[in-house]
Amino acid sequence: MRNVFFVAFLSALMFSCTSRKEASPDISIGVFFPESVEAEALDGRLLLMLSDDPSQEPRFQISAGLNTQLIFGMNVEGMQPGEVVTVDASAYGFPYKSLAEVPPGTYQAQALLHVYETFNLSTGHTVKLPMDNGEGQQWNRSPGNLYSKPVEVTVTENGITGLQIVMDQIIPPIPEPEDTPWIKHVKIRSERLSEFWGRDMYLGAHILLPKGFDEHPEARYPLMVFHGHFPTDFGGFRTEPPDPNLKPEYSERFGVKGYNIIQQQEAYDFYKRWTSPEFPRFLIIEIQHPTPYYDDSYAVNSASQGPYGDAITHELIPYIEQQFRGIGEGWARFLYGGSTGGWEALAVQVKYPDEYNGCFAACPDPIDFRAYCLTNIYEDENAYWYPSAHKPLEVPAHRDYLGQVQTTVREYNQLELALGDNSRSGQQWDIWEATYSPQGPDGYPQRIWDKETGEINPEVAGYWRENYDLRYILERDWEKLGPKLRGKIHIYCGDMDNYYLNNAVYLMEDFLEQTTDPYYDGEVLYGDRAEHCWNGDPELPNHLSRLRYNSMYVPKIMARIAESAPPGADLQSWRYR
């Protein structure tokens, strides 16, 4: 009798749980935009955000970190003015995959339409992607995107229905930066990129002029190329001391008070170094090359983004050198940068070995895909989970210098999938795909792994290895590349890089130290307990050294010029004091 009662109780409990699950909250919110804001039908990614933190708009509170708020996304095609689109449990979300999982409570709700444009590619494919509009592919700040003002909503145990949100705001255009006596700006139409994308495409750059540029028309200058994320203007250069009225701000990342004042002081100090008699006269450029996939192209040719490497090296840089009296020869060009810029500096040097005379790659994105952060894309079967028959354990994606984990690879990718499918999120894992992957039959990049499950595609991994695994390419082609790259490769990384990028650097170093005929004759250095993005200075803390990219490698560049400049090279016209 006792057993019968227990079975009946268990059955009732299971029925109750099942019933509750089936009666999940119904959350559906209608979203539309009026004709007064936009009269044409629009394509794009419709995003709904919920936040229980009223301190700022929800669109500025979305991240992969512990403090993220909620976001849900769905594609729209031909959304008409006044048409109400319902965002419901089918929209893909982060950190909750569905609106049905949102806990009861009071939230600020906001909607945003990340607008897509249509591109007819030279490959014969038609794709819909967000065009950069001067902001560096920031979906929450991109001019032309529609959004709503936050409204307060209450989610009950039964959910929420009948609410409509109107996107009656539009993000305004961003003014172009203005020239100064020191900093000039250029933008050119790229023939190569325009042909690939089927419309006019442009490259830009911010150029820092040397002291005495106008007074010395006879001078021809070496070029330093500072690679990195989309620069709105030339950063880290200031002709005046810090603003005495500037309110000090605390940097949570570095644990430093008044970091904004420190940044202004460092920028002013660089100006003083730049104009000192002892400082060599160079041109420095920061490149603007956003793509419809990210805030920059990774500065190489790719199947889905087109020939950005050729466009930058063979169109933009020669144009700048012609306009601003650059020497215009490979021995007088140098590359440096950190993180994305670190990978770009090394990749461009490897891909164009004769066109540049040295790279200084700090905390580079993975340069050996056996350590694609913590995943070996050639041997691992899954990027999200460590192999185990009985103990599920997620692969971390971000840590602090003590090893404390803030997020996982799966979570990062879930956020990206909420922001956009087909590699259209504008975020880190998607841009690696957009750069490294072959183009799929639909015109979008092929996935390196299933975005939902993490299952790795070995065919795509093989394509990555042959075309973008920098260690593999160097090892495969060292007989040809080695003589061209001797003395040109310099790599720096903290041994507690937040994204585990040091692991790939270790593997690269293992190869480089084994090179012969010739020995690579460069350097690989590590910062003890240093986080992202340590750039090779053992004396200064990272929060200061990261502000000195434009001057810290100059002594090594000058030594390289003295060692490698060809006979008859101009070593004098630019050395005036």
N, C-alpha and C positions, 0 to 999 in steps of 0.2 A: 504493500500500500504506500509505503514511504517512497519507494522508487517511482511508482506511478505518479505520485504528487510532484516529485522532483522533475520528472520528464515534462509533466503538464506545465509546471512553473517555468522551466527552461524554454519550452515552446512559446509560452505567452511572452516571455522576455524578448525572445528573438523576433516575434511578430511585432512587438511594441517598437523595438529598435528599427526594424525594417520600415514600419509605418512612418516613424519619425523621419527616417532618411528620405522616404519617398515624398513626404510632405515638407520638402526643403523650402526655405524662404523664396518667394517670388520677387525678384528685383528686376525691374525693367524701367528704363528711363528713355524718354523720347528726346531727340536732339535735332535741331534744325538751325539754319541760318536764313536771315531775311534778305530780300532782294536789295535792300538799301546798302547792304555790306558787300554783296557779290551778286551780280546779275546772271552770271554764267554757271552752267553745271560744272561740278568739280569732281575729280578723282582724288583719292588719298587714303590715309589711315585715320579713322575716327577714334579718338582717345577719350576715355572717360576716367577721371581721377577722383578719388575720395580721400580726404585727409581729416584726421581728428586733431590736427595741430593747426590752429587758426593764425599762427604767427606770420605766414606768408602764403601766397597762392599755391595750390596743390601742384601746378605744373613745375614749380621749382623745388619740389620735395621728393622727386622720384630718383632713386638710385638703387644700386645693388647692395648697399650697406644696411646696417642694423636699424637705421633711423628712417628707412624708406616709408612712404605712404603707398596707397593702392592705385593701380592703373590697369585698365582693361582696353583692348584694342580690337578693331575690326576694319576690314577693307570696305570702301565705298567706291562705286563707279557711277559717274553721271549723276551725282547727288544734286538735285535741283533746288533752287531757292524756295524756301517755304516747305520743302519736303521733310517730313518727320521720319527720322531713322531711329529705330528702337535698338538700344543697347541692352542686351539681356544676358542670361546665363551662358549663351553660346560664345560671347566675346572672350578672347583669351586674355588672362590676367596674370598679374604679379603683385605681391607674393602669393595671393590666392589665385588659383587658376580660373575660378569662376565667381561671378557676382553672387551666386548661391551660397558661397562660403563666407561672405562678409559677415562679421559678428554684428549683432545689434548695437546701436549706438548713434550718436550725433556726429555728422560729418559735414565738411565743406566739399561740395561737389563742383567739378569744373569739367567742361568739355573743350576739346581742341581738335581741329582738323589739320593734319599735316598734309599739305597739298602735294599731289604727284603731277608731273608733267609727262607727256608722251615723247619717247625718243625712238626714231627709226634708225637703227644701227646699220653700219656698213656690212655687218655679218648677215643681214637679212632679217634680223629679229626686231620685234617691236616690244619695248618695255616701258613700264610706268615707274618713275622714280622721282624723289624730291630734288629739285634743283637747288643748289646753294644760292642764297640771295645776299651774300656779303657777311653772313654771320658765322660761317664755318660749320655748316650742317648741325645746328643745334635746334632740334625739333620744337623746343619750348620757347625759342627766341627768333625763329626764322621769319623774316618779313614776308607778308602775304598769307601766312597761316591765320585761320580764323579761330577765335576762342570765346569763351563765355566768362563773365564775372562769376566768382565763386558764390554759390547759394547754399544755405544750410538745409540739410536733409536729415531726417531721422529714419534709420533702418530699425524696424521692429523684428520680432521673432517671425513674423509673417512676411517680412520683406518690405518692399515699397513699390507701388505702381501709380500710374497716372501723372507722374512728374514729367514736365518738359523743360528742357534747358535750351536757351537761345544763344547761339554764338553770334553776338552782335558786335564783337570787337575784332579788329584786324591789326596784326603786328606791323608797325610802320617801317618804311625803308631805313637803312643804315647809311648815314652820310659817309662819303669817301674821305679817307684821311687826306689832310692837306700837307703840301710840301713845306719844308722848313729850310733854312740855310744848310743844315746838316743832313736831313733825311729827304730823299726823293722817292717817288712812287711811279711805277710803270705797270701797264697792263697791255698785253698784246694778244691778238687773235692767233691761235695756233692752227696752222693748216692741217697738221696730222690729227689733232684731236677733233677738229671740226668735221673732217671727213669721217672719222670713226663714229661720232655721235649723231651725225646727220643734222647738225645745227651749229651755229657759231659757238665756239668754246674758247675760253680765255685763260691765260696764265698771268699772274701778277707777281710783283716783288717790291719789297721795301729796301732801299739802298742807303747805307750809311757811308757818307763821303769822308775821305780823310782830310785832316787839316791841311790847308794850303791848296786845295783842289783847284780853285779858280786862279790862284797866283802862280801855279806851275803847270801851264798848258803842255809843257814838254813831257810831263811825267806820264808813265804808263804803270798801272797798278796790278799787283797780285790780287786774287779774289778769294775770299773766305765765304763759304756757303754754310749758313746755319740752318740745318734741317730741323723740323719739328712740326707740331700741330699748327693749325691755321692761325697766322698772326694778323690781328686787326691793324697793327702798325708795327714799326720797329720798336721792340721793347728793350728795357734795361739801359736807356740812354736819356740823360736828363741834364740840361745845361744850367739848372739852378739848384741850390741846396734844397733839402726837404721843406715842404710847406710847414711853417711854424704853427699853423692853426689846425694841422691834421690831427684828428682824433685817433689815438693808438688803437689798433685792432689786434686781437689775440689770434695766433695761428694754432688751431687745434692739431693740425697735421704735425707741426714741428714743436709744439709746446713752447712757443716763443711769444712774449708780449711785444706789442708795437711792431709787428712784422711789416706792416705797410710803411712805416717810417724807415725801417731798415732797408726795404726795397728801394725807396726813393734815394736814400743815402748811397747805396751801392750803385745806382744808376748815375748819380752825380759823380761819384768817385771814378766810374768808368769814363765819363766825359773828361775828367781831368787827366786820366791816363792816356786816353785817346789823343788828346791835344798836347801832350808833353813832348819835349824835344826827342826823348829817347824812343818813343813808340814808333815802330815802323809804319809806313803809310800803306794801308790796304783799302780795298773796297770790301764791305761786308754786306751780304744780302740775306734776307729772309723771304722765302718763296710762298706765294699764295697759289695753291693748286688743289682746291677742294674738288671733289667729284660728286656725282649724284649718290654715292654710297657713303662718303665720309668727309671729315674735315680736311684730309689730304689724300693724295693718291698712292702714297708709299714710294713715289718717285721712280717707279719701274714700269715697264710695259706689262700689261696683263690682258687676259682674254676678255674680261667683262668690263674693264675700265678703259682699255685702249692704250695707246703708246705714250704714256706720260713720261717714261724715262727718256725716250728719244726727243720728245717735245721740250722737256726741260734742258737737256744737255745740248741739243743741236738747234733749238730755236730760241728759248728764253735767255740762256746764259750768253750765247754770242751776241744777242741784241743788247743786253746790258753792258757787256764789255765794249761794244762799239759805241754806245751812247755815253759811257762814262770812263772811257780810256783805260779799259782793262788790257792787260798784256795779251790775253786771248790764247794762251798756250797751256797745255796740260801741266807742265812743270810748275805753273804759277797759280794753280787752283787747288783749294783744300776744302775738305768736308768735315763737319762736326755736328753733333747734336746728341740729345738724350732721349731714351725711351723709343717712341716711334722714330724720332729723329736719329737716334743711335743706330737703329736697324737701317734706316735710309742711308746714312753716311757710309756704312759698311757695304750695303747692297749696291749702291751707286759706284763705289770704288771697285767692287768686284765685277759689276756688269760693264763698266766703262774704264778699264784699267789704265788706258793711255791718256784719258781725258782729265784725270785728276792725279795729284801728287801726294796724297795722304789723307787718311780718314782718322777721326778721333770719335769713336763710338762709345757713348756712355749708356749704361744700363739698357742695352738694346733689346727690343722685342726678340722672341726666340730666333736664334741664329743657327740652331741645330734642332730639327724637328723630332729627334729622339727625346728631346726635352722641350716639347711644346708646352711650356710651363711645367706641369707635372704629368703630362701625358706623352707616351711614346706612340706617335700615330702609326708607326710601322709594325709594332708588336702588340700593343694593347688592342683589345676588342671594343672597349667602352671607355669614353672620356669622362663619364660622370661617376662611375663606381669602381672601386678597387675590386679585383677578382676575388671572390669568396663564395663558397657554397652555402654558408650558413650565417655570415655576419656582414650585413650591408654596411658599407662605409663610403661616404661621399669623398670625392677628390676636392681638396681645398683650392681656392682661387686667389685668396688675398689674406695676408697675415701682417702683423706688426713685427717690430724687430725682436720681440720676445717669442714670436711664433704663434701668438694668439690669432685664431682664424675668425674673420668677419663674414666671409661668404664663400660659396662653392662654385665650381664650374657650372653645375646644373642650374643654380640660381641665376647666375649671370646670363645664361642662355635663355632661361625662362623670361627674364626681363626683356631681352632682345626680341623674343618672339611676340611679346605683348606689343612692343613698339612697332614691329613690322616683320612680315614674312619675306621670303625670297631675298634674304640678306639685306633688307631695307631698313634696319633699325638705326643705322648711323652709329653703331657702337663697336666695341673692340673686336669681339669674336667674328662679327659679320664682316668687318672690313678685311680681316685676314682672309676670309673666304673670297670676298670680292676681288682681292688682289691675287691670291695664289691659285684659285680653283679654275678648272676649265669651264667654259661656258656650257650651260645645259641646253637641251632642246628648246626650252622656253625662253632662252636668251638671258636668264639669270644665272649667277654662279652656282655650280654644283656644290652640295653640302659635303663638308669633310666628315660630318657625322649627323645622324638623325637628331634634330633639335629637341625632340621630345624624349627620346630614349638614351641618347649619347652613343649609339652604336656607330662605330667608325667605318667609313667606306674605304677599303684598301686600294681601290683603283684611283680614287681622288688623292689619297695619300701618296701613291706612286707618282702622280703628276706633280704634286707639291715638291717631292724630293728632287725630281729632275730639273725643276725650273726655279725653285726659290729657297731650298735648303742650303744656306750659304756655306756651312761646313762641308756638306756633301759635294757641292759644286767645286769648292776649292780643292778638296781631296781628289775628286774625279779629274780635274783639269789642271792640277798643279804644274805639270810639265810645261804647259803653255802659259798659265797665269803666274806661276811663281816668279819668273824673271821680271815680269811687269809690276809685281806687287811687293817686291823686297823692300823693306823699310817703310811701307805705307800703312800697315795695319796696326792700330792702337785701340785697345778695348779696355773699358773700365766698368766695374760693377760691384755693388755692395754684396757681401756674402749673406745678408738677410734681406735681399730684395723682396719687396712686398708681394710681387707676382711670381716669385721663384725663377726669375730670369737668369740668375747666376748659374743655374744648373746647365743651361745650354752653353754659357760662357766656359764652364769647366770642360765640356766636351770639345769646344772649339780650341781651347788652349792645348788640350791633349794632342790634337792634330797638329797645330802650329809648331809646337815644340819638337815634333818628330820630323818636320820638313827638312829636306836636303836638296841641294842643287836647284835653287838655293834655299838656305835657311831663311825663314820669313823676316827675321831681323827687325821685328817690331816690339810691342809690349802688351802684356795683359796684366792688369793690376786689380786687386780686390780691396774694398773697404771693410775693415773689421766691424761687424755688427751694423754696418751701414745699410740703410733702406734705399728704396727707389727715390731718387735717381742719383746715386753716387757717381761722380764724374772724374775721379782721379786725383783729387787733392787730399793728401793725407793729413794736412795741417788744419784745415778749416772744417767746421761742422757743415753738414750737407745743406742746411738752410741758407748758408752763405755761399758755398762753392757753386751751387746751382745758379747763382746770380752772376757768375763770372765767366760764363762760357766764352764770351767774345774776347777775352784777354788771356785766359789761363793756358791755352795751347800755343800761343804766339812764340815763345822761346823754342819749342819743338819744331814749329813750322819754319822758323828762321834757320834752325840747324839743318832741316831737311832741304831747304833751298840752297844753302851753302854746299851741301853734299851732292846734290843731284842736278842742279841747273846745268843745262847743256852749254857747250862752248859758245861764246858770243851772246849769251842771254843778258837781258837788261837787268842788272843788279844795282844800278845807280840812280836812275831818274826818279825813283820813288823813295829814295833814302834821304831826301832832304830833311832838315831839322826845322 
